[in-house]
Amino acid sequence: MKVPFVDLSVQHCELEPELKAAFARVLERGSFILGPEVERFETAFAEYLDVAQAIALHSGTAALQLALQALGVGPGDEVITVANTFIATAEAISAVGARPVFVDIDPVSYTMDVARVESAITPKCRAIVPVHLYGQCADLDPLLEIARAHGLAVVEDACQAHGAEYKGQKAGTVGDIGCFSFYPSKNLGACGEGGAVVTRNAELARRIRLLRNHGSVSKYEHAFPGYNFRMEGIQGAILSVKLPHLDLWNQERRALAEEYGRRLRGSNVVPPVEMPYGRHVYHLYVVQVDDRDRVRGELARHGIETGLHYPLPLHLQEAYRSLGYRSGDLPVCERVAQRLLSLPMYPGLGAEAVEYVAAAILEVTECLTPATARTI
């Protein structure tokens, strides 16, 4: 049996008539950059999240960068975040001229360890960027309490958490600004690049709208230098088609995660844990295993594709060597980075595939009896 890590063909086949109609609308109108389809998505996404403003951009990286820039973060400033994330989180901090300050993570949720934050705050610190990782929110209330006490902004990196919840509030809506990516494999994915910033602050939204479009207040009139970070019309149209299906897709992800968890319970494979404060939407289903690379190779021989998120933490990457971090500085992050393995997870995966993947990983980790292992 072949099990791909991600397969978008199921959802695209189901939505093919609507997607083709969306393409046709954009072609007919000729609104290829921003335009009515993007505005329609911005309105729908803001309503879905129950926020005042959603600003569509060309990527999640752009969302993080403009969020920080709109908050006034710049050269000489520091921004606290985590090292077990895609480099875009730190790149956005670097892009505005600030210095990333990495803190360790909670060993259960894999999100920012709030207990490590206050000691990392210096007079140069301007913001905190918690990452809602793999589809699960960081613990925001104590983080917000620390931020308010020190006059810091909180920018939620919700690029992996579309529809996730923190104490009944949607990810991205609790802090000052929330940032999303619509990379194709995300829970809500475009057919190309895409991103968005959401906020309840009208002035921040106004500034981000100007920044995404060359600082333009009207054609050939510019308030300040900006960027070409505009969303394409076709991506806005596609996202408008997909958004009404997001909750159903997330429910399916949660059901698949429950099935994985049931089959892996009591084994040497450590499944993800949904924290009591939130609702996990399982953008990725990430387990811990001993001898991870060997296990991954054996699963490949069973026809099972897996992923690594993220095997080399950012503080140990060549790109951030200048920050002066060393091995051992973030012990929890470094330890789990050697053990985490992402199993197939996507709407349309199906219970049969989950059963096959779970049986294979149990066999590989020598948790099955020989008789059961032979059924794989």
C-alpha positions in Angstrom: 0.0 0.0 0.0 1.3 3.5 -0.9 0.4 6.3 1.5 1.5 9.8 0.4 2.4 12.3 3.1 0.0 14.9 1.6 -2.5 14.4 -1.3 -4.6 17.4 -2.3 -6.3 15.7 -5.2 -9.3 14.5 -3.2 -10.4 18.0 -2.1 -9.6 19.5 -5.5 -11.6 16.8 -7.3 -14.6 17.4 -5.0 -14.4 21.1 -5.6 -13.5 21.0 -9.3 -16.7 22.6 -10.6 -16.5 25.5 -8.1 -12.8 26.0 -8.7 -13.3 26.1 -12.4 -16.0 28.7 -12.0 -13.7 30.7 -9.7 -11.0 30.7 -12.4 -13.5 31.7 -15.0 -14.7 34.7 -13.0 -11.2 36.0 -12.6 -10.4 35.5 -16.3 -13.6 37.2 -17.3 -13.1 40.2 -15.0 -9.3 40.5 -15.6 -8.8 41.3 -11.9 -5.6 39.3 -11.5 -4.0 41.4 -8.6 -6.2 42.1 -5.6 -9.6 43.1 -6.9 -13.1 41.9 -6.0 -12.3 38.2 -5.5 -9.6 39.1 -2.9 -11.9 41.5 -1.2 -14.6 38.8 -1.1 -12.2 36.5 0.6 -11.0 39.1 3.1 -14.6 39.8 4.2 -15.4 36.1 4.5 -12.2 35.2 6.4 -12.7 38.1 8.8 -16.2 36.9 9.4 -15.1 33.4 10.0 -12.6 34.5 12.6 -14.9 37.1 14.1 -12.4 40.0 13.6 -12.8 43.4 12.1 -10.0 43.3 9.6 -8.4 40.7 7.3 -5.7 41.8 4.8 -4.8 39.3 2.1 -1.1 39.1 1.1 1.0 36.9 -1.1 2.5 34.7 1.6 2.5 34.0 5.3 6.1 35.3 5.5 4.9 38.6 4.2 2.1 38.6 6.8 4.6 38.2 9.6 7.0 40.8 8.2 4.2 43.4 7.7 2.7 42.7 11.1 6.0 43.5 12.8 6.7 46.5 10.6 3.2 48.0 11.3 3.9 47.6 15.0 7.0 49.7 14.6 9.5 46.9 15.2 12.8 47.7 13.4 16.6 47.9 13.6 18.0 47.4 17.1 14.9 45.8 18.4 14.5 42.3 19.7 11.6 39.9 19.2 11.1 36.7 21.3 10.0 33.6 19.4 10.9 29.8 19.2 13.4 27.9 17.2 11.3 24.9 16.3 9.4 26.5 13.4 9.9 27.1 9.7 12.5 29.7 9.1 9.9 32.2 7.9 9.1 33.1 11.5 12.6 34.3 12.2 13.1 35.6 8.7 10.3 38.1 9.2 12.0 39.4 12.3 15.3 39.7 10.4 13.6 41.4 7.5 12.5 44.3 9.6 16.0 44.6 11.0 15.3 43.2 14.5 17.0 40.4 16.3 15.3 37.0 17.0 15.6 35.9 20.6 14.8 32.2 20.9 13.3 30.6 24.0 12.7 26.9 24.7 9.5 25.0 24.2 7.0 23.1 26.3 7.8 19.3 26.0 4.2 18.3 25.6 2.6 21.0 23.3 5.9 21.8 21.5 4.9 25.5 21.6 6.5 28.3 23.5 7.3 27.6 27.1 5.8 30.7 28.7 7.9 30.2 31.9 11.0 31.0 29.8 9.8 34.3 28.3 10.1 36.8 31.1 13.8 36.1 31.6 14.4 36.7 27.9 12.9 40.2 27.9 15.4 43.1 27.7 14.9 46.8 27.2 15.3 46.2 23.5 12.4 43.8 23.3 9.4 45.0 21.3 7.3 42.0 20.6 6.6 38.3 21.2 5.8 35.9 18.4 4.3 32.6 19.7 4.0 29.9 17.0 0.8 27.8 16.9 2.6 24.7 15.9 1.3 21.7 13.9 -2.3 23.0 14.4 -2.2 23.7 18.2 -2.2 27.0 19.9 0.4 28.2 22.3 -0.8 29.1 25.8 -1.7 32.7 25.2 -3.3 34.0 28.4 -0.1 33.9 30.6 1.9 35.1 27.6 -0.4 38.1 27.1 -0.1 38.9 30.8 3.6 39.0 30.5 3.5 41.1 27.3 1.1 43.7 28.8 3.2 44.0 31.9 6.2 44.9 29.7 4.5 46.9 27.0 5.1 44.3 24.3 3.0 43.4 21.3 1.9 39.8 20.7 1.9 38.6 17.0 0.4 35.1 16.6 2.1 33.0 14.0 -1.0 31.0 13.1 0.3 29.9 9.7 -0.3 26.2 10.8 -3.5 26.8 12.8 -6.4 27.7 10.5 -9.5 27.1 12.6 -7.7 26.0 15.8 -9.0 27.5 19.0 -7.7 28.9 22.3 -10.3 28.9 25.0 -13.1 29.2 22.4 -11.4 32.0 20.4 -10.0 31.3 16.9 -6.2 31.2 16.5 -4.9 34.5 15.3 -7.5 36.6 17.1 -6.3 36.7 20.6 -3.1 38.8 20.4 -2.6 42.1 18.7 -2.2 40.6 15.2 -2.6 37.1 13.7 -0.7 35.9 10.7 -1.7 33.1 8.3 -0.2 31.2 5.4 -2.3 29.7 2.6 0.5 27.5 1.2 -1.2 24.7 -0.7 -0.8 22.0 1.9 -2.1 24.1 4.8 -5.5 23.3 6.3 -6.8 26.2 4.2 -4.5 26.3 1.1 -4.4 28.2 -2.1 -3.3 26.9 -5.4 -0.1 28.8 -5.1 1.2 31.2 -2.5 -1.0 33.3 -0.2 -1.2 34.8 3.3 -3.2 37.1 5.5 -3.0 39.4 8.5 -6.0 39.7 10.8 -6.5 42.3 13.6 -9.1 44.2 15.4 -7.0 47.4 15.3 -8.1 49.6 12.4 -4.9 51.7 12.3 -2.7 48.6 12.1 -4.9 47.2 9.3 -4.7 50.5 7.4 -0.9 50.6 7.6 -0.6 47.0 6.5 -2.9 47.6 3.5 -0.6 50.4 2.4 2.6 48.5 3.0 1.4 45.5 0.9 0.8 47.8 -2.1 3.9 50.0 -2.4 2.6 52.4 0.3 0.0 53.6 -2.2 -3.0 55.7 -1.0 -4.1 56.1 -4.7 -2.6 55.4 -8.1 0.9 56.9 -8.2 0.5 58.5 -4.8 2.5 56.9 -2.1 2.5 57.6 1.7 5.8 55.8 2.3 7.9 53.1 0.7 6.2 49.7 0.8 6.3 46.3 -0.9 4.6 44.3 -3.6 3.0 41.8 -1.2 -0.4 41.7 -2.9 -2.5 38.6 -3.2 -3.4 37.5 -6.7 -7.1 37.5 -7.7 -7.1 33.8 -8.6 -5.9 32.9 -5.1 -8.6 35.0 -3.5 -11.2 33.2 -5.6 -9.8 29.8 -4.7 -9.7 30.5 -1.0 -13.3 31.8 -1.1 -14.3 28.4 -2.6 -12.4 26.5 0.1 -13.1 28.5 3.2 -16.7 27.1 3.7 -15.2 23.6 3.8 -12.5 24.4 6.4 -14.4 23.3 9.5 -15.5 20.0 7.9 -11.9 19.3 6.8 -10.7 20.1 10.3 -13.2 17.7 11.8 -11.9 15.0 9.5 -8.3 15.7 10.6 -9.4 15.5 14.2 -11.1 12.1 13.6 -8.0 10.8 11.8 -5.9 12.0 14.7 -8.2 10.2 17.2 -7.9 7.0 15.2 -4.1 7.3 15.1 -4.0 7.9 18.9 -6.3 4.9 19.6 -4.0 2.6 17.6 -0.7 4.0 19.0 -1.9 4.1 22.6 0.4 2.2 25.0 3.2 1.8 22.5 6.7 3.3 22.3 5.4 5.9 19.9 4.5 9.1 21.6 1.4 10.7 19.9 0.6 14.4 20.0 -1.4 15.7 23.0 -4.3 18.2 22.7 -3.8 20.8 25.4 -6.8 21.4 27.7 -7.0 25.1 26.8 -7.6 24.6 23.0 -8.8 22.7 20.0 -6.1 21.1 17.9 -6.7 21.0 14.1 -3.8 18.7 13.2 -2.2 20.5 10.3 0.5 17.9 11.0 0.3 14.7 13.0 3.7 14.6 14.7 4.9 11.7 16.9 8.0 11.1 18.9 10.0 7.9 18.3 13.4 6.5 19.2 15.9 6.2 16.3 13.7 8.4 14.2 15.7 8.2 11.0 15.8 4.4 11.0 12.0 4.4 11.6 11.5 6.8 8.8 13.5 4.6 6.4 11.6 1.5 7.4 8.2 3.3 6.8 9.4 4.3 3.4 10.0 0.7 2.6 6.4 0.1 3.6 5.4 2.7 1.0 4.6 5.3 3.6 5.8 8.9 3.1 6.7 10.9 6.2 8.0 14.4 7.0 10.4 16.1 9.4 9.3 19.3 11.1 11.9 20.5 12.0 15.1 18.4 12.3 17.5 21.3 12.9 16.2 24.1 15.1 16.7 27.7 13.9 19.2 28.7 16.6 21.6 26.0 15.3 21.2 26.9 11.6 24.0 28.5 9.7 21.6 31.4 8.9 21.5 32.4 12.6 25.0 31.5 13.7 25.8 35.2 14.3 23.3 35.3 17.1 25.7 33.2 19.2 23.5 30.3 20.2 25.2 26.9 20.9 24.1 23.3 21.2 22.4 22.8 24.6 21.0 26.3 24.9 17.4 25.1 24.1 17.5 21.5 25.5 13.9 20.6 25.0 13.7 21.9 21.5 17.0 20.2 20.6 15.9 16.9 22.1 12.5 16.6 20.5 14.0 17.7 17.1 15.9 14.4 17.0 12.7 12.4 17.8 9.8 14.0 15.9 8.3 12.4 12.9 5.3 13.6 10.9 2.9 10.9 9.7 0.5 11.3 6.8 -2.4 13.6 7.6 -4.9 15.2 5.3 -8.6 15.2 4.5 -9.3 12.1 2.4 -6.5 10.0 4.0 -9.1 7.5 5.3 -9.3 5.1 8.2 -7.8 2.2 6.2 -4.6 4.2 5.5 -4.3 5.3 9.1 -4.7 1.6 10.2 -1.9 0.7 7.8 0.4 3.5 8.8 -0.1 2.8 12.5 0.4 -0.9 12.1 3.6 -0.3 10.2 5.1 2.1 12.7 4.2 -0.3 15.5 6.0 -3.1 13.7 9.0 -0.9 13.0 9.3 0.1 16.7 8.8 -3.6 17.7 5.6 -3.0 19.5 3.5 -5.6 17.6 3.4 -9.3 18.2 4.8 -11.3 15.2 1.4 -12.6 14.2 0.0 -9.0 14.1 3.0 -7.7 12.3 2.5 -10.2 9.4 -0.9 -8.6 8.6 0.8 -5.4 7.4 
